[in-house]
Amino acid sequence: MSNRFETPWGEFDLARFPEDPRDQLRAWDAADEYLLRHLADSKCDLSGSVVVIGDRWGALTTALAGHTDRPTTISDSYLGQRATRANLGRAGLDEAAVRLLTTQDAPPERVDVLLVRVPKSLALLEDQLHRIAPAVHEGTVVVGTGMVKEIHTSTLKLFERVIGPTRTSLAEKKARLIFTTPLPGLVRPRNPWPHRYALPDGVGPVSGLTVTNHAGVFCAERLDIGTRFLLQHLPRSEGAERVVDLGCGNGVVGTAMALKNPRAEIVFTDESFQAVASAEDTYEANVDPSRYPEARARFLVGDGLAELPAGSADLVLNNPPFHSHQATTAATAMRMFADARDALRPGGELWVIGNRHLGYHVKLRRLFGNSELIASDPKFVVLRAVKKERGERS
């Protein structure tokens, strides 16, 4: 859905990525509006080093790009960065007008204006504030923004612990601003990220092994029950040459498959830079090349399976998300299933773990012409869909 975003510095046509004419979700919200209006009303000096953290679809970056000297935007989302590039293009701005960094890149050494779009994950916010704090100085203007339901007491305490004294604005259109005054000499706690924990017993080949989670990755402090259920029902893969952990998160599923079948190439892919970094750390900590000399792995940050040749995968495993920021949507799962179908060779299999109520069996039958229940419990199902051989009717 393309939409017209009105700001103090002009109007911009914005869209999320991937663009879908059926998508009714906007690429901006009242929190983005509130922050930009505040910057204009307060006559904030934007001539120095401006850094935007967590801009979801590029609304803040696009509005600021033509008004400041090459602002820096830091994002964990590959899709968010693609949206930012596309939205800059719509505004007639070259990508060189901004500096696009990921959460895994080194942040700028000096920040004069720090703008923070509060993420859903408090852990990701904690890591980002710790990483940017050394660049903040006494005169830095620090303003956060988010919808009221996204800003909690814990959010404000985090700004205060890492940056300095913090207060909030009045709410407008269910959005709120956060104002933080950098405190010179503030003694900060240690950044606790990345976090590592040992997996429980009873989860197949990864039982007792250590998982690494960078901040913001789903269930970063423990193994989530859905993944645990999938690990207890992994497919046989002796003949597979390429196995894909689609939406890999911390990589525990792909690592388990690498240990089950060291001869297969394991492809870990996610749209989160934090997730792929976690997967790489998890894999390297547990798949010892001296013990598994044939083991091979690739780690891809991207849009689904776009970088894999069609028909090149034997097996895809997927635990799809059903939220896009605060919105509940099946669109991401459907795109993942369609990507898997394209990437699989004829006869290749997609294995999906999901909540029972999401009805993934219906979606898989629509795409593959088949869906088999492998395992179930009161909350989850493990489903298998097989790509039909050429000429075989669904």
C-alpha positions in Angstrom: 0.0 0.0 0.0 1.6 3.3 -1.1 0.6 6.2 1.1 1.2 9.9 1.3 3.3 10.9 4.3 2.9 14.5 5.2 5.9 16.0 7.1 7.2 19.5 7.9 9.7 19.0 5.0 7.3 17.9 2.3 5.1 15.0 1.3 6.4 11.6 0.4 4.9 8.5 -1.2 5.9 5.6 0.9 5.4 1.8 0.8 6.5 -1.2 2.7 8.7 -3.9 1.2 7.8 -6.2 -0.5 5.2 -4.1 -2.1 1.8 -5.8 -2.4 -1.3 -3.9 -3.7 -3.4 -6.0 -1.3 -1.4 -4.9 1.7 -3.3 -2.3 3.7 -0.6 -1.6 6.2 1.0 1.8 6.0 4.8 2.4 5.9 4.5 5.0 8.7 2.4 5.8 11.7 1.6 8.5 14.2 4.9 8.0 16.1 6.9 8.9 13.0 4.7 12.0 12.4 5.1 13.1 16.0 8.9 12.9 16.0 9.3 14.9 12.8 6.9 17.5 13.9 8.8 17.9 17.2 12.1 18.3 15.4 10.6 21.1 13.2 8.7 22.8 16.0 11.7 22.8 18.3 14.0 24.0 15.5 16.4 21.2 16.2 19.8 21.7 14.7 20.2 19.0 12.2 23.4 20.2 10.6 25.7 17.8 12.5 25.8 14.0 12.6 22.2 12.7 12.6 21.6 9.0 13.4 18.3 7.2 13.1 17.9 3.8 14.9 15.2 1.4 14.0 13.4 3.3 11.2 11.0 0.5 10.2 10.2 1.3 6.5 12.3 4.4 5.9 9.7 7.1 6.7 12.0 9.0 9.0 15.1 8.5 6.9 13.3 9.6 3.7 11.9 12.8 5.3 15.3 13.7 6.8 17.5 12.8 3.8 16.8 16.0 1.9 17.0 18.2 4.9 20.2 17.0 6.6 23.7 16.2 5.6 23.6 12.4 4.9 21.9 11.0 8.0 22.9 7.5 9.2 20.2 4.9 9.6 20.8 1.7 11.5 18.4 -1.2 11.0 18.2 -4.9 11.8 15.8 -5.5 8.9 16.9 -6.4 5.3 13.3 -5.7 4.2 13.3 -2.4 6.0 16.4 -1.4 4.2 14.9 -2.4 0.9 11.9 -0.3 1.7 14.1 2.7 2.6 16.0 2.5 -0.7 12.7 2.3 -2.7 11.1 5.2 -0.7 14.2 7.4 -1.2 13.9 6.7 -4.9 10.3 7.7 -5.0 11.3 11.0 -3.3 13.9 11.6 -6.1 16.8 11.0 -3.7 19.8 8.9 -4.4 20.8 6.1 -1.9 24.0 8.0 -1.4 21.9 10.7 0.4 21.9 8.5 3.5 24.3 6.1 5.1 22.6 2.7 5.6 24.1 0.5 8.3 23.0 -2.8 9.9 22.9 -3.6 13.6 26.1 -5.7 13.0 28.1 -2.7 11.6 30.2 -0.4 13.8 28.1 2.7 14.6 29.4 6.3 13.9 32.0 7.6 16.2 30.1 10.8 17.0 26.3 11.5 17.2 24.9 15.0 17.5 21.2 14.1 17.1 20.1 10.5 18.0 16.6 9.5 16.9 15.3 6.2 18.1 12.2 4.4 16.9 11.4 2.0 19.8 11.5 -1.6 18.6 9.2 -4.3 19.7 12.2 -6.1 21.4 13.5 -4.4 24.6 16.6 -6.6 24.2 17.3 -5.1 20.8 16.8 -1.6 22.2 19.2 -2.4 25.0 21.9 -3.6 22.7 21.5 -0.7 20.3 21.7 1.9 23.1 24.8 0.3 24.5 26.5 0.2 21.1 25.7 3.9 20.3 26.3 5.3 23.8 30.0 5.9 23.4 29.3 8.2 20.4 26.9 10.4 22.4 28.2 13.5 24.0 26.9 16.1 26.4 25.3 18.2 23.7 23.6 15.3 21.8 19.9 15.7 21.3 18.3 12.3 22.0 14.7 11.7 21.1 12.9 8.4 21.0 9.4 7.7 19.5 6.8 5.0 19.6 3.2 4.2 20.0 2.0 4.3 23.6 1.6 0.5 23.7 5.3 0.2 22.7 6.7 2.4 25.5 6.8 1.0 29.0 8.4 1.9 32.3 11.2 -0.6 31.4 11.8 1.3 28.1 12.3 4.6 29.9 14.5 3.0 32.6 16.7 1.5 29.8 17.3 4.9 28.3 18.1 6.3 31.7 20.5 3.5 32.6 22.5 3.7 29.3 22.2 7.3 28.2 20.9 9.6 31.0 17.9 11.2 32.7 14.7 10.5 30.7 11.2 11.9 30.5 8.3 11.4 28.1 5.9 13.7 26.3 2.2 13.8 26.4 0.5 11.3 24.1 -0.7 12.5 20.7 -2.7 10.1 18.4 -1.6 7.3 20.7 2.0 8.1 20.1 4.6 9.4 22.6 8.1 10.9 22.5 11.0 10.1 24.8 13.5 12.8 25.7 16.8 11.8 27.2 19.6 14.1 28.4 23.1 12.5 28.0 24.8 12.4 31.4 28.6 12.8 31.2 30.5 10.2 33.3 27.5 7.9 33.5 28.6 4.5 34.7 26.7 2.1 32.4 26.0 -1.6 33.1 27.7 -4.1 30.9 26.0 -4.9 27.6 24.6 -8.4 28.1 24.3 -9.2 24.4 24.9 -11.6 22.7 23.4 -14.1 25.2 24.3 -17.8 25.3 22.5 -20.7 26.9 22.6 -24.5 26.9 19.8 -26.4 25.1 17.8 -29.0 27.2 18.0 -32.7 26.7 15.5 -34.4 24.5 15.9 -32.2 21.4 17.7 -34.5 19.1 21.3 -33.9 17.9 21.6 -30.5 19.6 20.7 -31.7 23.1 22.9 -30.0 25.6 24.7 -27.8 23.0 25.1 -24.1 23.4 23.1 -21.6 21.4 24.1 -18.0 20.7 21.5 -15.2 20.5 22.2 -11.7 19.5 19.7 -9.1 20.8 16.3 -9.1 19.2 16.2 -12.7 18.0 13.0 -14.6 18.9 13.2 -16.3 22.3 16.7 -15.1 22.9 16.9 -16.4 26.5 15.5 -19.9 26.1 14.4 -22.4 23.5 10.9 -21.6 22.4 8.4 -24.5 22.7 7.5 -24.5 19.0 11.1 -25.0 17.9 11.6 -27.6 20.6 8.6 -29.5 19.2 10.1 -29.4 15.7 13.5 -30.5 16.9 11.8 -33.6 18.4 10.3 -34.4 14.9 13.0 -33.6 12.4 12.9 -35.2 9.0 15.3 -37.9 7.8 17.7 -36.2 5.4 20.3 -38.8 4.4 19.9 -38.1 0.7 19.6 -34.4 0.9 22.3 -32.3 -0.7 20.9 -28.9 0.2 18.9 -28.2 3.4 17.5 -24.7 4.1 16.7 -23.3 7.5 14.3 -20.6 6.3 13.7 -17.8 8.8 16.6 -19.3 10.7 16.5 -17.2 13.9 19.4 -18.4 16.1 20.1 -21.3 13.7 19.4 -24.2 16.1 17.2 -26.1 13.5 19.8 -25.8 10.7 22.6 -26.8 13.1 20.6 -29.9 14.2 20.3 -30.8 10.5 24.0 -30.3 9.9 24.7 -32.7 12.7 22.2 -35.2 11.4 23.6 -35.1 7.8 27.1 -33.6 7.7 27.3 -34.2 4.0 24.5 -31.7 3.2 25.0 -28.0 2.6 23.0 -26.1 5.1 21.7 -22.7 4.1 20.7 -20.4 6.9 18.6 -17.4 5.8 16.7 -14.7 7.6 15.8 -11.0 6.9 17.3 -10.1 10.3 21.0 -9.3 10.5 20.9 -10.2 14.2 19.4 -13.6 13.4 21.9 -14.6 10.8 24.8 -13.5 13.0 23.3 -15.7 15.8 22.9 -18.6 13.4 26.5 -18.3 12.3 27.8 -18.2 15.9 25.6 -21.2 16.9 26.7 -23.3 13.9 30.4 -22.5 14.3 30.3 -23.3 18.1 28.8 -26.7 17.5 29.8 -28.1 14.1 33.5 -28.8 14.6 35.3 -29.0 11.2 37.8 -31.5 12.5 35.0 -33.8 13.4 32.8 -33.0 10.5 35.2 -32.2 7.6 32.5 -32.4 5.0 30.1 -30.0 6.7 29.2 -26.9 4.6 27.1 -23.9 5.5 26.0 -20.6 3.9 24.6 -17.7 5.8 22.3 -15.3 3.9 20.6 -12.1 5.0 17.9 -11.5 2.4 14.4 -11.6 1.2 13.4 -15.3 1.7 15.1 -17.6 -0.8 15.6 -15.1 -3.6 19.4 -15.8 -3.7 18.9 -19.6 -4.2 18.5 -21.0 -7.7 15.0 -22.3 -8.4 14.8 -26.1 -7.9 18.0 -26.3 -6.0 16.9 -27.3 -2.5 16.0 -30.8 -1.3 14.5 -29.8 2.1 13.3 -26.6 3.6 12.4 -26.2 7.3 10.4 -23.2 8.4 8.9 -21.7 11.6 7.2 -18.6 10.0 6.4 -15.5 12.1 2.8 -14.3 12.1 3.5 -10.7 13.2 5.0 -7.7 11.3 5.9 -5.3 14.1 2.6 -4.9 15.9 0.4 -6.2 13.1 -0.8 -9.8 12.9 -0.6 -11.1 9.3 -0.3 -14.3 7.4 1.4 -12.6 4.5 4.9 -13.4 5.6 4.1 -17.1 6.0 2.5 -17.3 2.6 5.6 -15.6 1.0 7.9 -18.0 2.8 5.8 -21.1 1.6 5.8 -19.8 -2.0 9.6 -19.1 -1.8 10.1 -22.6 -0.5 8.0 -24.1 -3.4 10.1 -22.3 -5.9 13.4 -23.2 -4.3 12.6 -26.9 -3.9 13.4 -29.5 -6.6 10.6 -31.7 -7.7 10.0 -34.2 -4.9 11.6 -31.8 -2.4 9.9 -31.2 1.0 8.9 -28.2 3.0 8.5 -28.9 6.8 6.6 -26.3 8.8 6.0 -25.8 12.5 3.1 -23.6 13.5 0.4 -22.9 16.0 -2.6 -25.2 15.3 -5.1 -22.2 15.0 -3.1 -20.6 12.1 -4.4 -23.2 9.6 -1.2 -23.6 7.7 -2.4 -26.9 6.3 -5.0 -25.1 4.2 -2.3 -22.6 2.8 0.1 -25.5 2.0 -2.6 -27.4 0.1 -3.3 -24.3 -1.9 0.3 -23.9 -2.9 1.6 -27.5 -3.1 -1.6 -29.4 -3.6 -0.9 -31.5 -0.5 -0.2 -31.3 3.2 0.6 -34.1 5.6 0.4 -33.9 9.4 3.6 -35.3 10.8 3.1 -34.5 14.5 0.8 -32.5 16.8 0.2 -31.5 20.4 -2.5 -29.3 21.9 -0.7 -26.1 20.6 1.5 -27.0 17.6 1.5 -29.0 14.4 4.4 -30.1 12.2 3.3 -30.3 8.6 5.0 -31.6 5.5 4.3 -30.5 1.9 6.0 -32.1 -1.1 6.7 -30.3 -4.4 5.1 -32.3 -7.2 7.2 -33.9 -9.9 7.0 -32.2 -13.3 3.8 -33.1 -15.0 2.2 -34.5 -11.9 -1.2 -33.1 -11.1 -1.8 -31.5 -7.7 
